[in-house]
Amino acid sequence: MSCGTSSCQSGGCDKYDVQPCSPTKPSSTVNSRRRQLPQNPNICVKCKVNDAIAGGSGGGEDGRFCTDCFRGSLFGKFRFAVTSNGMISPTDKVLVAFSAGACSRVALQFVHEMQDKAQKNFDASRDKSLSVFSVGVVFVNETSALGVSTVEADEVIEHVKAVVNELAKPEKLLHIVPLESIYELNPDDDRERLRRMLDAVGDSTGKEDVVTHLRMLCLQKVAVENGYTKLVLGTCTSTIARHVLSATVKGKGYSLPADIQYVDARWQVPVLLPLRDCLSQELSTLCQLDGLKIITMANGTHTGINALVSSFVSLLQDENPSRECTIVRTAGKLTPFSFNRLPDIDDPKELLAFQRRQKKFNIKSDESTPPESFCSLCNSPLHDLDSSFGSFAIEHLSTESFGTTCCSSCRFQILSDNQLSMDQFYSLLPQSITSRAAVSNSSDNHIMLREKIQDFLLSDSEDGN
């Protein structure tokens, strides 16, 4: 049925609007009618063609995008983090830490796809000017620390081997190392020493934190010994959100910005977090969609701060799916440290590319930041209040002096007030920790001495040179 105006060609306006068409604004009327047409909520918001993923949680992008767009969006976040921060260069040798869980599985898959694309570009190029970065995979077996059965551990290791072998070329070298290998003695003595050291820590949260610190030392050991230049972790938004709250509760607020950035170069081999903007729910969904097999090693029941915070954040996420992102976004406003960027680049071509990235993404480097002092146990940057504990001269590092080189959180959660337990714990520490404490203490004493005689030193303009 027509609305009666001479300009109307619809023949039935009353199906969409009870008001007659206005002959003076036909285009706006058509647009308003289109807006009133019912929309299909199951259509992908990006391509608007395919159906969105069914059963999405709504907290991330699953449930808004179709399978292809969902995967493309996650890989886009990963690629943007790598590109904007200059994480991987053609000459790099990248080591991916693989735990067989969803996050590290996606990290391994995305790094492999980047390498595969670089290899195809290299094969297609005529001048072969850009080489292809190599990739290795490391799995840290924490059976001795977690008390997992040998059968279960062997099952996880076989799964890890199968995943790496199934990846297409270029081939990846797989490193499977036990956590106790940081002692470098013999397997039986190493396991016993690790167990005794963990038994000397009375606090359950402290034990978990020690295992975390030892894991990083183990990853660094593998990376250094095999010549890797970058270490990629599968740490995601969900993991960082939990770390933000747990670190705050433990009194590690000062060092918190160091752990949540894309790049952490305080270690000998810089650590990269390319999945920092992805939720664990999204990564698990991607594993299901792409058939990426994952397996989780049982690690017992935890009752410490880390477990309580994890449960609390899970409840928050169930109530409001944007809570994890909000926590990380809020913590991201903290000022990062000077080591939260990659060190200076010597290669002219890579340096030019890095400078272009800085200009494009408005990256500002703060080279005026003074060097940091680090905790001998967890390697967290020390606040002035923490470092003041070690401001007296010590000729030889001892059990008592070791505590002065640690942060307040480690002193409270890990180090014991009982002298016998403390002596046992210190005697069982790996050499990599005790040697770092000695170097840190020597450096602190040097800085303290220089500050005391600063008034008597000649400046460059006064020494006559």
N, C-alpha and C positions, 0 to 999 in steps of 0.2 A: 504494500500500500504506500503510495507516494504521500509526502508531507504537504503537497499543494503548491510549492513554490516552483517557479518556472526553471530555476537553475538546478534543481535537485534531480539527480539521475539514479538515485539509489533504488527507487521503486519500493522501498520498504523501510523507511527510517525508524519506524516505531519498534522495530526489533531491537535496536540499540539504545534509543533515546526517546523519552516521552515528549521532549520539546521538539518543535519543528526546526529544520535546518535554517541557519542564517545565510541568506544569499551573499552577504558581504564577506564572510570569513569561512569559506568552505574548507580550506586546508587545516585550520585549527580545529574545526569540528571533526574532521576525519582523524586527526591525531588524538583527540580526546576519546573518540570511539575506540580507537585501537588500544588506548591505555585501559579501557574498561573491559577489553576482551579477557576472558579467563586465561591465566598463565599456567603451564604445566610445571609443578614444583619439582618433578623428577628429571627435568632437562638440565644438562650441564650448563653452568653459568658462563663458561668460556666459549665453547664451540657452538652451544645452543642447538645441537643436532643429536648427539648421543645421550642416552640415559645416564643420570648421575649414579655414582656407586651406591648400591642399596645397603642400608644398615649402617650408614656413617654415623660416627659419634657426634658430629657437629662441632667438635672442639677444634678441629683443624680443617683441612681441605677435603678429606674424605666425606662424602655426602653432598658436596657442592659440585664436584667435577666428575666427569666420566673417567674411565680407567686411563686412557691415553693422556688426557689433560692433567689428571692428577699426578701421574708419573712425570710428565713434562714439567709441572710446576715444582715438584720436589727436586728434580735434577737441576732446574733453573736456580733454585736457592743455593744448592751445592756449588754449581759452577760460578755463580755470582760471588760467593764467599771466596772461592779459590782465585778468581780473576781480580777482584777489587783489592785483595790483600797480597797479591803476588805470591801465593803460597807455593806453587809448583812451577819450576822453570825447566826447559828442555834438558839441562845438564844435571838435574837432580836425580838422586837415588832415594826413592820414597819407601819407607817402611810402614805398613798398615798393621796396627794392633787389632787382632781378631780374637774375640771372645766366644764366637759362635752364636751370639745373641742377635736380635733384629737390627740394632743400631750399627754395630760393627759390620754386620753382613751387608747392609746397604752402603756403608762407607767403602767397603772393599769392592762392591759392584760398581759404584760410581767412579772410583779411581781407575778400575779396570776399563771402563768405557771411555774415560778420558785418554788413557794410554792407547787404547785400540784406535781411537780417532786420530791421535797424533801419529801413530804408526802408518795409518792409511795416507795421511797427508804427506808424510815423509816419503813413502813409496811412490806417490804420485808426483812429487816435486822433481824438478830437473837438477837444481843446484845442490840439493841435499844440505842446505845451509843450517837447518835446525834439527838437532838430534832429538831422540825420543827418550824421555825419562824412564828409568827402570823402576820396577815395583817388587818389593818383597813383603812377606806376610809373617807375623810373629804371633805365636800363641803361648801364653804363660800358664803353665800347669800349676794351679794353687792347691793341689790335693793335700799336700802336707799341712798347709795352714788351715784348710777348711774341714779336714777330717772326712773327706769323701772316699768312698770305697774305690779300690783299684779297678773293679769292673766298670763302674760308672765313668771313671776317668778315662779308661781305654776307649769306651764308646764315644766319648766326646772327641778324643784325639783322632779316632778313625773318621768321624764326621768332618773334622777340620781338614784332614788330608783329602777327603773326597771333594769337598767344596773347592779347594784350591786347584786340584787336578782337573776339575770340570770346567774351569775358566779357560776360555779360548786363548790362543797366543796373543801377545808375547807371554812367555812362561814366567811364573812367579816363584822365587825361591822361598821355601817354607822353613821357618825356624820354630821348633817346639822346644821350649826350655822350662825346666821346673823353677819355681819361685826361689828355692833354696840355692840355686846356682850362683847367686850373688856372693856366696862364701868362697867358691873356687877351691874347695878342699877335695873331698870325695863324696859321692852321693849319700852314703849312709851317714857319715859324720855331718854333712850339710843338713840333712833332714832332722837329725836329732838336735842340732844346734838351733835350728829355726823353731822347733817345738819348745825348747827350753826358754828361748828368748820371749816367745809369745806367752808362755806360762808365767813369766816374770811380770807381765802387765796385768794388774788386777782388774782394771776397768774394761768392760766389754766394748765400749765405744773406742777406747784407746787401742784395743787389739785390732779392731777393724781398720782404724786409721793407720796403724803400723803396717798392716798388710797392703793397704793402698800405697803407702810410701815405698815399700819394698818392691811393689809391682812396677812403679815408675822407674826405680833404679834398675830393675831387671830389663825393662824395655830400653832404657838408655844404654845399658851394657851391650845388648845385642846390636843396637844401632851403631854404636861407636866401633865395636870390634869388626863389624862387617862393612864399614864405610858408608853407611846411609847418611844422607844430609837432611832429611825431614822425617818426622814421626807423625803419622795421622791417627787420631783417635776418633771413635764413633760417638763422642759425647754430644748429646742433643739438648734441646730446650728443657725437656722434662728433667734430665739429670742435673742440669745447671740450676734449675729452680729449687730442687731439693738441696743442692750444695749451698745455695745462697742462704737458705734458712738455717741449715745445720751449722754452717760456718759462723753465722751470726750468733747462734746460741752458744757455740764453743768459745766465743770471744775472739774470733779471727776476722773481725770486721775490717781492720786495716789492710790485711793481705787479700781480702776477698776480690778486689778488681783484677788481681793477677791471674786468677783461675778461670775467669768467665769471658776472656777475649778470644778472638779468632786465632791469634798467634801468641805463643808463650816461648820466648827465646832465652829465658833464664837458664835453661838446660843446655848441655853441650850440643845436643841435637835438638833444634827447635821443634816444639810441639804444635800441631795444627788441629783446629776444630772446625772443619768445613760443614758439619751438620748442626751448627750452633742454632740455626733458625728453624729447625724441624722438630716436631713433636714425636715422642716415642710411639703414640697411637698411629700417627701417619706412617712411620717407618714400618711398624708391624703390619699395617694394612697393605703396604707396598710389597712386603715379603709374601703375603698371602696371594696377592694378585699376580705376581710374577713367578710364583712357585719357588721362591728362595728359601731353602730349608734352613731352619734354625734349631738350636738345641740349647737348653739352659742347664748348667750344672747345679745341683742342689747344694746349698751352702748352710743348711741348718736354720735354726730359728734365732733371730736377733732381737734383743730387747734394749739396745742402746739408743742413743740420741738419733743416730742415722735412721734406724728403723722407725722410730716414732715420727720423725719429720717426714719420712717417705709416706707413712700411712696418713698423716695429716694433709699433705699435699694431694694425695689421691682423693681424699674426701672433698677437698676444695675443688679439684678438677671435675669431680662428678657433679657438684652443685653448679659450677660455672666453668664451662670448657675453655675459657680464656684466662683462667687464673695463672697457669704456668707461664704463659707468654707475658702476662702483666708483671709477674715477679721478676722475670729476666729483663724485661724492658726497664723496670724501675732500677734494678741493680746496674744496668748498663749505663746509667747516668753518672756512676762513679768514675773518677778520673783514673785511667789506666796507668801502668808504670812504663818506664822507658824501655823495658825489655818486652813489652807487648807489641812489638813490631819486629820484623826480620832485620838482621844485621846488615851493615852496608854491603853493597854489591860491587864486586871488582870488575866483572865483565862489562865492557862498554855498552854492548847491545842490550843486556839485561837491565843495566842501570838506566838507560834511556827509556825502556819499556816501563820500569818502575816509576820513573818520574812522570811519565804520561798517566799512569794509573793514579798517582797522587793528585794530579791536576784534575783528572776526570771525576774522581770520586771525592774530591775535596778532603784528602787525607793530610793531616797536619802532624808533623813529627816534632817532638819536644826533645831536642838534644841537650838542653840546658839542665835537665833533671840530674841530680847527683846520683852516683852509684849507690845501690842498696846493699844492706847487710841481710844475710839470709839465715833462717833457722837451720841448724845442723841436722835436724832430724827430718823435718817435712819440707825444707827448702823454701818456706814462705818468707817473703820480705818482712824484716823486723821493724817495728815501730821504735822510735827513740827510747820509749820507756822500757821496751824489751831489751834493746841493745845495751842499755845502761847497766844491766846486770853483769855484763862481761867487760866492763870498762877498766878493770884492774889488771895489772900485768901478771901473766901466768907463764912460767918457764916451761912446764910440761903439762900437757892436758891430762886431767884425772877425772875420776867419777864426779867429784864435786864441781870441777870447772866445766865439765861437759854440759851440765844443766844450765849454766850461764849463757851458753851459745844457742840455746833453744828458745822458741817463742813461748809465751805464757800458756797458750792452749796445750802444747805438748808437755810442758811441765806439769800441768794439772791433770790431763787425761791419760798420759802415758808414763811419765816418770814417777816412780814411787817415793813416798816419804821415808819408807823403811830403807835404811842404809844397806842391809844385806841384799834386799831385792834389787836395789839400785845398782849395787856392785855386780850382781849377777847379770842384770840386763845390759849394763855397759860392756861387760866382758864378752857378751855374745853378739854384740853389734857387728855387722860386716865392716870390713876395712874401709869401704867407700864412704861410709858415714863418719867414722872416727877421723879419717884423714881430712875430710871436708871440714870437720869441726876444728881441727888443728890449724888448717889454713885460714879459716874464718877468724879464729881467735888471734892469730898472728897479724892478720890484716887490721882487725879492730884495734889492737895495741899500737900498730903503726899510725893509724889515724888519730888515736888518742894522744900519742906522743907529739905528732905534728901540731895538733891543736894547742898543746901546752906551750910549744916554743914558737908559735905562729908570730907573736909580737917581735921576736928576735930575728926572724928571717928577712933577708933582703929580697925585694921584688925584682923583677926582670929589668926594670928601668933604673935600679939603684946599684946593680952588681957590676956596672962598668963595662959589660959586654955589648 
